Amino acid sequence: MSKSPSADAAATLKSLPLDQELVLKVIPMPADVNANGDIFGGWVMAQCDLAGSVIPARYSKGRMATVAVNEFVFKQPVRLGDILSFYSKLVKIGRTSITVTVEVFAERFAAQGDYLKVTQATFTYVAIDDNGRPRVIERDNA
């Protein structure tokens, strides 16, 4: 469901998170648009999974797999022409798994410099060996 322009204005920010890392920046293209004229939620989810894997890759030092999408919230629609910034933050490192949050902020094409949080998610990744089995994450690898 699309929010009114005034709803966008009320939720805009003038700066992006300082306590998280920018891990991906992308602009959706016309092929990513659904029948309502917004960007497919599945496309946004795929980009979030890519963004979420950046920090765990530093720790896993090898193959890893997404094992859980713990949370996924679409807060605002993503529109054609939006400049999307994906910010991630480490939540937890377990014996074989790593959990991160991803927050997505959009700069609307006509309002660059103003940011709107459009999506937030939490993912868990597991380090795997060549046979696809979980393997221990060495803590001194970061």
OpenMM code with the backbone's topology and positions (N, CA, C; nanometers):
from openmm import Vec3, app, unit

residues = "MET SER LYS SER PRO SER ALA ASP ALA ALA ALA THR LEU LYS SER LEU PRO LEU ASP GLN GLU LEU VAL LEU LYS VAL ILE PRO MET PRO ALA ASP VAL ASN ALA ASN GLY ASP ILE PHE GLY GLY TRP VAL MET ALA GLN CYS ASP LEU ALA GLY SER VAL ILE PRO ALA ARG TYR SER LYS GLY ARG MET ALA THR VAL ALA VAL ASN GLU PHE VAL PHE LYS GLN PRO VAL ARG LEU GLY ASP ILE LEU SER PHE TYR SER LYS LEU VAL LYS ILE GLY ARG THR SER ILE THR VAL THR VAL GLU VAL PHE ALA GLU ARG PHE ALA ALA GLN GLY ASP TYR LEU LYS VAL THR GLN ALA THR PHE THR TYR VAL ALA ILE ASP ASP ASN GLY ARG PRO ARG VAL ILE GLU ARG ASP ASN ALA".split()
positions = [
    Vec3(0.0841, -0.1172, 0.0000),
    Vec3(0.0000, 0.0000, 0.0000),
    Vec3(0.0885, 0.1234, 0.0000),
    Vec3(0.0614, 0.2171, -0.0840),
    Vec3(0.1443, 0.3352, -0.0983),
    Vec3(0.1048, 0.4416, 0.0042),
    Vec3(0.2049, 0.5055, 0.0597),
    Vec3(0.1809, 0.6137, 0.1560),
    Vec3(0.1711, 0.7459, 0.0808),
    Vec3(0.1038, 0.8399, 0.1396),
    Vec3(0.0897, 0.9705, 0.0763),
    Vec3(0.2214, 1.0461, 0.0828),
    Vec3(0.2413, 1.1458, -0.0059),
    Vec3(0.3639, 1.2244, -0.0019),
    Vec3(0.3874, 1.2889, 0.1341),
    Vec3(0.2805, 1.3291, 0.2034),
    Vec3(0.2982, 1.3910, 0.3344),
    Vec3(0.3500, 1.2901, 0.4365),
    Vec3(0.3130, 1.1621, 0.4209),
    Vec3(0.3662, 1.0582, 0.5097),
    Vec3(0.5163, 1.0429, 0.4870),
    Vec3(0.5598, 1.0495, 0.3588),
    Vec3(0.7027, 1.0445, 0.3291),
    Vec3(0.7758, 1.1612, 0.3948),
    Vec3(0.7201, 1.2809, 0.3837),
    Vec3(0.7849, 1.3998, 0.4380),
    Vec3(0.7998, 1.3906, 0.5896),
    Vec3(0.7017, 1.3344, 0.6564),
    Vec3(0.7065, 1.3246, 0.8023),
    Vec3(0.8138, 1.2274, 0.8494),
    Vec3(0.8489, 1.1294, 0.7655),
    Vec3(0.9432, 1.0254, 0.8062),
    Vec3(1.0836, 1.0473, 0.7506),
    Vec3(1.1080, 1.1579, 0.6810),
    Vec3(1.2393, 1.1773, 0.6203),
    Vec3(1.3429, 1.2171, 0.7231),
    Vec3(1.4662, 1.1784, 0.6923),
    Vec3(1.5817, 1.2092, 0.7766),
    Vec3(1.6776, 1.2941, 0.6957),
    Vec3(1.7591, 1.3708, 0.7636),
    Vec3(1.8596, 1.4533, 0.6959),
    Vec3(1.9971, 1.3883, 0.6975),
    Vec3(2.0120, 1.2764, 0.7713),
    Vec3(2.1407, 1.2072, 0.7725),
    Vec3(2.1171, 1.0575, 0.7834),
    Vec3(2.2196, 0.9824, 0.7526),
    Vec3(2.2142, 0.8372, 0.7560),
    Vec3(2.2824, 0.7869, 0.8829),
    Vec3(2.2613, 0.6609, 0.9202),
    Vec3(2.3162, 0.6087, 1.0466),
    Vec3(2.4680, 0.6195, 1.0550),
    Vec3(2.5162, 0.6589, 1.1704),
    Vec3(2.6601, 0.6665, 1.1939),
    Vec3(2.7114, 0.5432, 1.2669),
    Vec3(2.6211, 0.4659, 1.3261),
    Vec3(2.6603, 0.3474, 1.4029),
    Vec3(2.6502, 0.2190, 1.3210),
    Vec3(2.6303, 0.2318, 1.1896),
    Vec3(2.6216, 0.1174, 1.1006),
    Vec3(2.7122, 0.1421, 0.9812),
    Vec3(2.7371, 0.0365, 0.9061),
    Vec3(2.8262, 0.0467, 0.7914),
    Vec3(2.7473, 0.0452, 0.6606),
    Vec3(2.7792, 0.1376, 0.5717),
    Vec3(2.7221, 0.1356, 0.4369),
    Vec3(2.7854, 0.0179, 0.3636),
    Vec3(2.7031, -0.0803, 0.3232),
    Vec3(2.7562, -0.2007, 0.2592),
    Vec3(2.7121, -0.2167, 0.1137),
    Vec3(2.6113, -0.1382, 0.0716),
    Vec3(2.5616, -0.1497, -0.0647),
    Vec3(2.4829, -0.0243, -0.0993),
    Vec3(2.4964, 0.0179, -0.2245),
    Vec3(2.4175, 0.1300, -0.2754),
    Vec3(2.3725, 0.0897, -0.4159),
    Vec3(2.2420, 0.1036, -0.4443),
    Vec3(2.1889, 0.0562, -0.5715),
    Vec3(2.0658, 0.1376, -0.6110),
    Vec3(2.0403, 0.1431, -0.7414),
    Vec3(1.9208, 0.2096, -0.7946),
    Vec3(1.8385, 0.1036, -0.8677),
    Vec3(1.7138, 0.0797, -0.8238),
    Vec3(1.6295, -0.0175, -0.8947),
    Vec3(1.5967, 0.0314, -1.0352),
    Vec3(1.5806, -0.0638, -1.1250),
    Vec3(1.5567, -0.0342, -1.2661),
    Vec3(1.4142, -0.0724, -1.3067),
    Vec3(1.3694, -0.0311, -1.4244),
    Vec3(1.2320, -0.0609, -1.4677),
    Vec3(1.1949, -0.2100, -1.4636),
    Vec3(1.2886, -0.2992, -1.4869),
    Vec3(1.2597, -0.4432, -1.4822),
    Vec3(1.2248, -0.4909, -1.3411),
    Vec3(1.2519, -0.4083, -1.2402),
    Vec3(1.2281, -0.4451, -1.0999),
    Vec3(1.0931, -0.3965, -1.0478),
    Vec3(1.0107, -0.3380, -1.1368),
    Vec3(0.8831, -0.2785, -1.0968),
    Vec3(0.7699, -0.3814, -1.1039),
    Vec3(0.6822, -0.3794, -1.0027),
    Vec3(0.5649, -0.4674, -1.0030),
    Vec3(0.4468, -0.3994, -1.0742),
    Vec3(0.3327, -0.4642, -1.0759),
    Vec3(0.2153, -0.4123, -1.1467),
    Vec3(0.1609, -0.2835, -1.0864),
    Vec3(0.1951, -0.2547, -0.9605),
    Vec3(0.1503, -0.1315, -0.8947),
    Vec3(0.2441, -0.0137, -0.9206),
    Vec3(0.3561, -0.0396, -0.9873),
    Vec3(0.4518, 0.0670, -1.0148),
    Vec3(0.5570, 0.0840, -0.9065),
    Vec3(0.5524, -0.0008, -0.8036),
    Vec3(0.6556, 0.0000, -0.6989),
    Vec3(0.7551, -0.1121, -0.7293),
    Vec3(0.8672, -0.1111, -0.6586),
    Vec3(0.9686, -0.2143, -0.6784),
    Vec3(0.9236, -0.3427, -0.6091),
    Vec3(0.9439, -0.4572, -0.6742),
    Vec3(0.9079, -0.5873, -0.6178),
    Vec3(0.9705, -0.6049, -0.4799),
    Vec3(0.8906, -0.6523, -0.3853),
    Vec3(0.9421, -0.6822, -0.2521),
    Vec3(1.0500, -0.7886, -0.2566),
    Vec3(1.0363, -0.8853, -0.3442),
    Vec3(1.1372, -0.9905, -0.3578),
    Vec3(1.2707, -0.9371, -0.4044),
    Vec3(1.2679, -0.8354, -0.4904),
    Vec3(1.3922, -0.7720, -0.5350),
    Vec3(1.4599, -0.7044, -0.4168),
    Vec3(1.3809, -0.6340, -0.3354),
    Vec3(1.4358, -0.5669, -0.2169),
    Vec3(1.4943, -0.6715, -0.1213),
    Vec3(1.4230, -0.7829, -0.1036),
    Vec3(1.4717, -0.8885, -0.0149),
    Vec3(1.6050, -0.9451, -0.0629),
    Vec3(1.6181, -0.9673, -0.1921),
    Vec3(1.7431, -1.0201, -0.2475),
    Vec3(1.8586, -0.9230, -0.2244),
    Vec3(1.8338, -0.7940, -0.2442),
    Vec3(1.9386, -0.6944, -0.2212),
    Vec3(1.9779, -0.6903, -0.0738),
    Vec3(1.8789, -0.7029, 0.0145),
    Vec3(1.9068, -0.7048, 0.1590),
    Vec3(1.9914, -0.8257, 0.1967),
    Vec3(1.9643, -0.9406, 0.1357),
    Vec3(2.0433, -1.0606, 0.1634),
    Vec3(2.1879, -1.0398, 0.1197),
    Vec3(2.2078, -0.9792, 0.0040),
    Vec3(2.3440, -0.9473, -0.0411),
    Vec3(2.4123, -0.8509, 0.0562),
    Vec3(2.3421, -0.7450, 0.0919),
    Vec3(2.3983, -0.6452, 0.1839),
    Vec3(2.4289, -0.7081, 0.3201),
    Vec3(2.3387, -0.7942, 0.3656),
    Vec3(2.3568, -0.8580, 0.4951),
    Vec3(2.4756, -0.9508, 0.4999),
    Vec3(2.5179, -1.0026, 0.3866),
    Vec3(2.6290, -1.0981, 0.3840),
    Vec3(2.7667, -1.0330, 0.3887),
    Vec3(2.7755, -0.9035, 0.3705),
    Vec3(2.9059, -0.8358, 0.3632),
    Vec3(2.9837, -0.8486, 0.4936),
    Vec3(2.9246, -0.8131, 0.6051),
    Vec3(2.9953, -0.8192, 0.7339),
    Vec3(3.0260, -0.9640, 0.7737),
    Vec3(2.9315, -1.0575, 0.7645),
    Vec3(2.9644, -1.1959, 0.7995),
    Vec3(3.0787, -1.2538, 0.7160),
    Vec3(3.0928, -1.2109, 0.5905),
    Vec3(3.2010, -1.2623, 0.5052),
    Vec3(3.3378, -1.2329, 0.5649),
    Vec3(3.3513, -1.1225, 0.6365),
    Vec3(3.4792, -1.0875, 0.6996),
    Vec3(3.5169, -1.1863, 0.8090),
    Vec3(3.4160, -1.2386, 0.8759),
    Vec3(3.4388, -1.3286, 0.9882),
    Vec3(3.4446, -1.4745, 0.9446),
    Vec3(3.3647, -1.5122, 0.8469),
    Vec3(3.3559, -1.6539, 0.8091),
    Vec3(3.4773, -1.7014, 0.7306),
    Vec3(3.5414, -1.6105, 0.6554),
    Vec3(3.6599, -1.6438, 0.5766),
    Vec3(3.6397, -1.7693, 0.4911),
    Vec3(3.5268, -1.7758, 0.4261),
    Vec3(3.4962, -1.8900, 0.3409),
    Vec3(3.3490, -1.8913, 0.3079),
    Vec3(3.3021, -2.0077, 0.2654),
    Vec3(3.1621, -2.0212, 0.2261),
    Vec3(3.0699, -1.9964, 0.3442),
    Vec3(2.9542, -1.9403, 0.3132),
    Vec3(2.8502, -1.9225, 0.4142),
    Vec3(2.7165, -1.9265, 0.3435),
    Vec3(2.6133, -1.9491, 0.4227),
    Vec3(2.4785, -1.9579, 0.3668),
    Vec3(2.3818, -1.8830, 0.4572),
    Vec3(2.2800, -1.8245, 0.3963),
    Vec3(2.1727, -1.7622, 0.4734),
    Vec3(2.0902, -1.8753, 0.5336),
    Vec3(2.0738, -1.8749, 0.6670),
    Vec3(1.9952, -1.9812, 0.7303),
    Vec3(1.8652, -1.9292, 0.7885),
    Vec3(1.8556, -1.7983, 0.8100),
    Vec3(1.7308, -1.7449, 0.8656),
    Vec3(1.7134, -1.5987, 0.8282),
    Vec3(1.5898, -1.5651, 0.7981),
    Vec3(1.5476, -1.4257, 0.7906),
    Vec3(1.4636, -1.4084, 0.9169),
    Vec3(1.5268, -1.3525, 1.0189),
    Vec3(1.4634, -1.3431, 1.1498),
    Vec3(1.3545, -1.2368, 1.1541),
    Vec3(1.3730, -1.1332, 1.0733),
    Vec3(1.2756, -1.0233, 1.0679),
    Vec3(1.2879, -0.9584, 0.9311),
    Vec3(1.1742, -0.9162, 0.8765),
    Vec3(1.1759, -0.8395, 0.7527),
    Vec3(1.0540, -0.7497, 0.7531),
    Vec3(1.0776, -0.6185, 0.7528),
    Vec3(0.9672, -0.5227, 0.7598),
    Vec3(0.9796, -0.4238, 0.6443),
    Vec3(0.8751, -0.4187, 0.5626),
    Vec3(0.8666, -0.3169, 0.4579),
    Vec3(0.7944, -0.1978, 0.5196),
    Vec3(0.8663, -0.0872, 0.5397),
    Vec3(0.8094, 0.0292, 0.6064),
    Vec3(0.7457, 0.1280, 0.5077),
    Vec3(0.8050, 0.1381, 0.3895),
    Vec3(0.7570, 0.2284, 0.2842),
    Vec3(0.7839, 0.1605, 0.1507),
    Vec3(0.7056, 0.1919, 0.0475),
    Vec3(0.7357, 0.1348, -0.0841),
    Vec3(0.8655, 0.1915, -0.1408),
    Vec3(0.9332, 0.1098, -0.2183),
    Vec3(1.0509, 0.1549, -0.2922),
    Vec3(1.0031, 0.1880, -0.4322),
    Vec3(1.0474, 0.3006, -0.4838),
    Vec3(0.9989, 0.3493, -0.6134),
    Vec3(1.1091, 0.3476, -0.7177),
    Vec3(1.0674, 0.3413, -0.8407),
    Vec3(1.1604, 0.3508, -0.9518),
    Vec3(1.2370, 0.4824, -0.9409),
    Vec3(1.3678, 0.4769, -0.9538),
    Vec3(1.4503, 0.5975, -0.9453),
    Vec3(1.5036, 0.6271, -0.8068),
    Vec3(1.4556, 0.5553, -0.7040),
    Vec3(1.5105, 0.5754, -0.5695),
    Vec3(1.6578, 0.5348, -0.5670),
    Vec3(1.7366, 0.6073, -0.4916),
    Vec3(1.8745, 0.5686, -0.4644),
    Vec3(1.8720, 0.5006, -0.3277),
    Vec3(1.9004, 0.3717, -0.3248),
    Vec3(1.8905, 0.2948, -0.2010),
    Vec3(2.0273, 0.2772, -0.1367),
    Vec3(2.0334, 0.3042, -0.0076),
    Vec3(2.1547, 0.2840, 0.0727),
    Vec3(2.1245, 0.1762, 0.1754),
    Vec3(2.2062, 0.0708, 0.1759),
    Vec3(2.1882, -0.0429, 0.2659),
    Vec3(2.2948, -0.0345, 0.3755),
    Vec3(2.2502, -0.0244, 0.4982),
    Vec3(2.3399, -0.0163, 0.6136),
    Vec3(2.3263, -0.1439, 0.6953),
    Vec3(2.4393, -0.1952, 0.7417),
    Vec3(2.4381, -0.3196, 0.8182),
    Vec3(2.5168, -0.3040, 0.9474),
    Vec3(2.4802, -0.3885, 1.0432),
    Vec3(2.5452, -0.3863, 1.1741),
    Vec3(2.5486, -0.5281, 1.2300),
    Vec3(2.6623, -0.5654, 1.2858),
    Vec3(2.6777, -0.6954, 1.3499),
    Vec3(2.5936, -0.7005, 1.4766),
    Vec3(2.5152, -0.8063, 1.4925),
    Vec3(2.4340, -0.8257, 1.6119),
    Vec3(2.4987, -0.9284, 1.7034),
    Vec3(2.5422, -1.0420, 1.6434),
    Vec3(2.5930, -1.1517, 1.7262),
    Vec3(2.6781, -1.2451, 1.6425),
    Vec3(2.7853, -1.2941, 1.7037),
    Vec3(2.8651, -1.4006, 1.6437),
    Vec3(2.8511, -1.5226, 1.7340),
    Vec3(2.8036, -1.6317, 1.6765),
    Vec3(2.7934, -1.7575, 1.7492),
    Vec3(2.9106, -1.8477, 1.7135),
    Vec3(2.8988, -1.9737, 1.7464),
    Vec3(3.0057, -2.0697, 1.7173),
    Vec3(3.0199, -2.0906, 1.5661),
    Vec3(2.9060, -2.1033, 1.4945),
    Vec3(2.9078, -2.1248, 1.3498),
    Vec3(2.8262, -2.0200, 1.2736),
    Vec3(2.7568, -1.9325, 1.3452),
    Vec3(2.6656, -1.8391, 1.2782),
    Vec3(2.6923, -1.6941, 1.3157),
    Vec3(2.6431, -1.6060, 1.2292),
    Vec3(2.6568, -1.4617, 1.2483),
    Vec3(2.5224, -1.3975, 1.2160),
    Vec3(2.4759, -1.3109, 1.3045),
    Vec3(2.3495, -1.2403, 1.2844),
    Vec3(2.3776, -1.0922, 1.2638),
    Vec3(2.3112, -1.0344, 1.1646),
    Vec3(2.3269, -0.8922, 1.1330),
    Vec3(2.1903, -0.8286, 1.1101),
    Vec3(2.1862, -0.6967, 1.1270),
    Vec3(2.0687, -0.6199, 1.0867),
    Vec3(2.1020, -0.5450, 0.9588),
    Vec3(2.0004, -0.5189, 0.8803),
    Vec3(2.0135, -0.4384, 0.7593),
    Vec3(1.9012, -0.3355, 0.7621),
    Vec3(1.9374, -0.2100, 0.7411),
    Vec3(1.8386, -0.1040, 0.7264),
    Vec3(1.8587, -0.0400, 0.5898),
    Vec3(1.7473, -0.0157, 0.5213),
    Vec3(1.7526, 0.0397, 0.3862),
    Vec3(1.6892, 0.1779, 0.3872),
    Vec3(1.7629, 0.2732, 0.3312),
    Vec3(1.7175, 0.4119, 0.3238),
    Vec3(1.7094, 0.4529, 0.1775),
    Vec3(1.6020, 0.5198, 0.1407),
    Vec3(1.5816, 0.5659, 0.0036),
    Vec3(1.5968, 0.7166, -0.0035),
    Vec3(1.6634, 0.7598, -0.1087),
    Vec3(1.6611, 0.9012, -0.1479),
    Vec3(1.5686, 0.9044, -0.2688),
    Vec3(1.4549, 0.9692, -0.2541),
    Vec3(1.3629, 0.9804, -0.3664),
    Vec3(1.4296, 1.0636, -0.4747),
    Vec3(1.4046, 1.0294, -0.5999),
    Vec3(1.4703, 1.0962, -0.7122),
    Vec3(1.4551, 1.2477, -0.7048),
    Vec3(1.3371, 1.2947, -0.6678),
    Vec3(1.3097, 1.4385, -0.6645),
    Vec3(1.3498, 1.5045, -0.5321),
    Vec3(1.3952, 1.4256, -0.4348),
    Vec3(1.4281, 1.4819, -0.3025),
    Vec3(1.5609, 1.4267, -0.2520),
    Vec3(1.6636, 1.4331, -0.3365),
    Vec3(1.7937, 1.3815, -0.2949),
    Vec3(1.8480, 1.4643, -0.1790),
    Vec3(1.9121, 1.3941, -0.0862),
    Vec3(1.9610, 1.4587, 0.0355),
    Vec3(1.8674, 1.4364, 0.1529),
    Vec3(1.7444, 1.3946, 0.1256),
    Vec3(1.6499, 1.3533, 0.2289),
    Vec3(1.6395, 1.2019, 0.2214),
    Vec3(1.6403, 1.1364, 0.3370),
    Vec3(1.6420, 0.9908, 0.3416),
    Vec3(1.5171, 0.9393, 0.4114),
    Vec3(1.4660, 0.8292, 0.3601),
    Vec3(1.3465, 0.7667, 0.4129),
    Vec3(1.3780, 0.6197, 0.4383),
    Vec3(1.3590, 0.5746, 0.5619),
    Vec3(1.3820, 0.4328, 0.5918),
    Vec3(1.2684, 0.3524, 0.5304),
    Vec3(1.3037, 0.2619, 0.4377),
    Vec3(1.2023, 0.1868, 0.3656),
    Vec3(1.1924, 0.0406, 0.4085),
    Vec3(1.3000, -0.0142, 0.4612),
    Vec3(1.3016, -0.1558, 0.4977),
    Vec3(1.3988, -0.1782, 0.6124),
    Vec3(1.3661, -0.2750, 0.6979),
    Vec3(1.4612, -0.3215, 0.7990),
    Vec3(1.4502, -0.4722, 0.8073),
    Vec3(1.5639, -0.5382, 0.8317),
    Vec3(1.5662, -0.6837, 0.8347),
    Vec3(1.6764, -0.7333, 0.9256),
    Vec3(1.6615, -0.8568, 0.9707),
    Vec3(1.7651, -0.9253, 1.0471),
    Vec3(1.7877, -1.0614, 0.9827),
    Vec3(1.9132, -1.0929, 0.9544),
    Vec3(1.9509, -1.2182, 0.8891),
    Vec3(2.0509, -1.2938, 0.9755),
    Vec3(2.0467, -1.4270, 0.9646),
    Vec3(2.1491, -1.5110, 1.0246),
    Vec3(2.2134, -1.5935, 0.9141),
    Vec3(2.3458, -1.5925, 0.9128),
    Vec3(2.4262, -1.6669, 0.8163),
    Vec3(2.5067, -1.7704, 0.8928),
    Vec3(2.5338, -1.8835, 0.8285),
    Vec3(2.6158, -1.9869, 0.8917),
    Vec3(2.7361, -2.0140, 0.8016),
    Vec3(2.8521, -2.0269, 0.8642),
    Vec3(2.9736, -2.0641, 0.7918),
    Vec3(2.9629, -2.2126, 0.7582),
    Vec3(2.9953, -2.2476, 0.6336),
    Vec3(2.9838, -2.3873, 0.5916),
    Vec3(3.1146, -2.4346, 0.5284),
    Vec3(3.1353, -2.5659, 0.5350),
    Vec3(3.2540, -2.6256, 0.4729),
    Vec3(3.2219, -2.6629, 0.3276),
    Vec3(3.3154, -2.7314, 0.2622),
    Vec3(3.2971, -2.7678, 0.1215),
    Vec3(3.1824, -2.8656, 0.0992),
    Vec3(3.1388, -2.9320, 0.2064),
    Vec3(3.0274, -3.0265, 0.1965),
    Vec3(2.8954, -2.9633, 0.2391),
    Vec3(2.8978, -2.8341, 0.2683),
    Vec3(2.7757, -2.7643, 0.3078),
    Vec3(2.7379, -2.7820, 0.4537),
    Vec3(2.8299, -2.8357, 0.5330),
    Vec3(2.8035, -2.8544, 0.6760),
    Vec3(2.8561, -2.7348, 0.7553),
    Vec3(2.7891, -2.7000, 0.8647),
    Vec3(2.8372, -2.5880, 0.9476),
    Vec3(2.9803, -2.6112, 0.9947),
    Vec3(3.0565, -2.5020, 0.9985),
    Vec3(3.1938, -2.5086, 1.0498),
    Vec3(3.2140, -2.3961, 1.1500),
    Vec3(3.3083, -2.4145, 1.2386),
    Vec3(3.3367, -2.3176, 1.3442),
    Vec3(3.3963, -2.1903, 1.2854),
    Vec3(3.3520, -2.0759, 1.3354),
    Vec3(3.4070, -1.9457, 1.2961),
    Vec3(3.5199, -1.9146, 1.3928),
    Vec3(3.6378, -1.8949, 1.3376),
    Vec3(3.7546, -1.8608, 1.4217),
    Vec3(3.7411, -1.7141, 1.4610),
    Vec3(3.7474, -1.6877, 1.5896),
    Vec3(3.7232, -1.5519, 1.6418),
    Vec3(3.8317, -1.4517, 1.6086),
    Vec3(3.9530, -1.4948, 1.5806),
    Vec3(4.0631, -1.4004, 1.5533),
    Vec3(4.0715, -1.3599, 1.4066),
    Vec3(3.9714, -1.3990, 1.3255),
    Vec3(3.9740, -1.3695, 1.1815),
    Vec3(3.9261, -1.2295, 1.1463),
    Vec3(3.8647, -1.1578, 1.2377),
    Vec3(3.8017, -1.0303, 1.2022),
    Vec3(3.9016, -0.9186, 1.1870),
] * unit.nanometer
topology = app.Topology()
chain = topology.addChain("A")
for resn in residues:
    res = topology.addResidue(resn, chain)
    for name in ("N", "CA", "C"):
        topology.addAtom(name, app.Element.getBySymbol(name[0]), res)
